[in-house]
Amino acid sequence: MIPNAGHVIAALTGAFRLLRFDASGFSFFERTIGGFWRSFFCAAIILPPYVLLITLRMDDAEIGNSFLRIVLVEGIAYAIGWTAFPLALAYLSDVLDRAAQYPGYIVAYNWGSAPQVVLMLIVALLRTADALPQAAQTGMHLGMMLYLMAV
């Protein structure tokens, strides 16, 4: 199911609100089975910035020597990243008797990936531009990772 533009805008608004620790972001998500399936469209939305993020992590020699391997490995990892956790949580939600909350959680989890990738890309671009001293870059990267774990 491909969501319409209004659905995508609402979901991304909710995701960015959650990134700011604003619990009202949950009200922007369609926490139904239909919303569950549409939330996986976020994988297509964030693929271009994710590819840029991967590219920024590598040097030119690494990209040139193993381009096909990088595309295959990163592509498989991307697909697994979008499917493994929801599948594992489907089983776990049954075991914990939380199956009713499962679709809503996955909707928020999937759409929440968008602001995380945007934040990681901003930090990666600042590191690549070498705009700050190395210690500040390391601290900024560490701070971002801690922040994303808290969200």
Secondary structure, DSSP 8 states (H G I E B T S, - for coil): ----HHHHHHHHHHHHHHHTT-GGGGGGS--SHHHHHHHTTHHHHHHHHHHHHHHHHS-HHHHHHSHHHHHHHHHHHHHHHHHHHHHHHHHHHHHTT-TTTHHHHHHHHHHTHHHHHHHHHHHHHHHHHT-S-HHHHHHHHHHHHHHHHH-
